[in-house]
Amino acid sequence: MEMDKTAVRKGKLKEQGNDFAYWQSRPYYERILALEQIREEYNRWKYGTEQ
């Protein structure tokens, strides 16, 4: 299962919601997918193609 990346919401910075509350409302598998994506992006940035 992949995370849906199509939802975009534009608003004012002061009207921004709470990230913690948002992620607590998401199912556990979606949180794990997001964490894995962040880990992969960081490793690509930090190490390039090296493993």
Rosetta blueprint (number, residue, H / E / L):
1 M L
2 E L
3 M L
4 D L
5 K L
6 T L
7 A L
8 V L
9 R L
10 K L
11 G L
12 K L
13 L H
14 K H
15 E H
16 Q L
17 G L
18 N L
19 D H
20 F H
21 A H
22 Y H
23 W H
24 Q H
25 S H
26 R L
27 P L
28 Y H
29 Y H
30 E H
31 R H
32 I H
33 L H
34 A H
35 L H
36 E H
37 Q H
38 I H
39 R H
40 E H
41 E H
42 Y H
43 N H
44 R H
45 W H
46 K H
47 Y H
48 G L
49 T L
50 E L
51 Q L
